Each structure stands twice: as structure tokens, then as C-alpha cells.
């Protein structure tokens, strides 16, 4: 019985700490809103990249060709192993 009481008290203290931190966060948000401080989320768009002077990346034709060749090789390997498995099943 004593052990259960100690566990309950520990759990209540942990929950109280969570509620206190949540209340502090709400008060902080309300204070910022009342003083006119507004937080904004920033999302990335290509227009913003242009404003910062960063260029959009492009891949060369040779790079695209290498990627396509590698993809074809991967699929050829998959198809070859599946044909072998089908021939073994048929036999």
C-alpha cells in the first residue's frame, strides 16, 4: 500500500510540472500577442532563393544519361533473376 502511494505522488508531481510548463508557454504566447510580437514560419520557395542569390541546381544531360543507364541496369538485373526463377518453377 505504501509503495503505491509513493508512485502516485511521483506521478502527480510529474504531471504538475508538465502543466506548469504548458501554462508558462501559453502565457508567453499571450504576452507576445498582446505586445504585437508575431512569430512567423518561413517556408522555402524558389522566389526566396532568388532573393538570397542562390541558384537553382540543374543536372546535365550526361548526368541524366548516367542515371537512366543505371536504372535500366537495375531493372535488367531484376528481370533476369525473375526469368530464372520462373524457368526453375516450370521445370
C-alpha positions in Angstrom: 0.0 0.0 0.0 2.8 2.4 0.9 4.6 1.8 -2.4 1.5 2.6 -4.4 1.1 5.9 -2.6 4.7 6.9 -3.3 4.2 6.1 -7.0 1.0 8.1 -7.2 2.7 11.1 -5.6 5.6 10.9 -8.0 3.2 10.7 -10.9 1.2 13.7 -9.7 4.4 15.8 -9.3 5.5 14.9 -12.8 2.1 15.9 -14.2 2.1 19.1 -12.2 5.5 20.0 -13.8 4.1 19.4 -17.2 1.1 21.6 -16.6 3.3 24.3 -15.2 5.5 24.3 -18.3 2.4 24.3 -20.6 0.9 27.2 -18.6 4.2 29.1 -19.0 4.2 28.5 -22.7 0.6 29.8 -23.0 1.4 32.9 -21.0 4.4 33.5 -23.2 2.4 33.3 -26.4 -0.3 35.5 -24.9 2.3 38.1 -23.9 3.8 38.1 -27.4 0.4 38.5 -29.0 -0.5 41.4 -26.7 2.7 43.2 -27.3 2.5 42.9 -31.0 5.4 40.5 -31.4 4.3 38.0 -34.0 6.3 34.8 -34.8 6.3 33.7 -38.4 7.1 30.5 -40.1 9.4 30.7 -43.1 8.9 28.3 -46.0 11.3 27.8 -48.9 10.2 28.9 -52.3 12.3 29.4 -55.4 11.5 33.1 -55.4 13.1 33.4 -52.0 16.1 31.6 -53.2 16.5 34.1 -56.0 16.2 36.9 -53.5 19.1 35.4 -51.5 21.2 35.0 -54.6 21.2 31.2 -54.6 20.9 29.5 -57.9 18.6 26.6 -58.7 20.5 23.4 -59.4 20.3 21.8 -62.8 21.5 18.3 -63.9 23.5 17.9 -67.1 22.3 15.7 -70.0 25.3 13.4 -69.3 24.2 13.1 -65.6 20.7 12.3 -66.6 22.0 9.7 -69.1 24.1 8.0 -66.3 21.1 7.9 -64.0 18.9 6.4 -66.8 21.5 3.8 -67.7 21.9 2.8 -64.0 18.1 2.5 -63.7 18.0 0.3 -66.9 20.7 -1.9 -65.5 18.9 -2.3 -62.2 15.7 -3.3 -63.9 17.6 -5.7 -66.3 19.1 -7.4 -63.3 15.6 -7.7 -61.6 14.0 -9.1 -64.8 16.9 -11.6 -65.4 16.5 -13.0 -61.9 12.8 -13.3 -62.2 13.1 -15.2 -65.5 15.5 -17.6 -63.9 13.0 -18.2 -61.0 10.1 -18.8 -63.5 12.2 -21.3 -65.5 13.1 -23.2 -62.3 9.4 -23.4 -61.3 8.3 -24.6 -64.7 10.9 -27.4 -64.7 
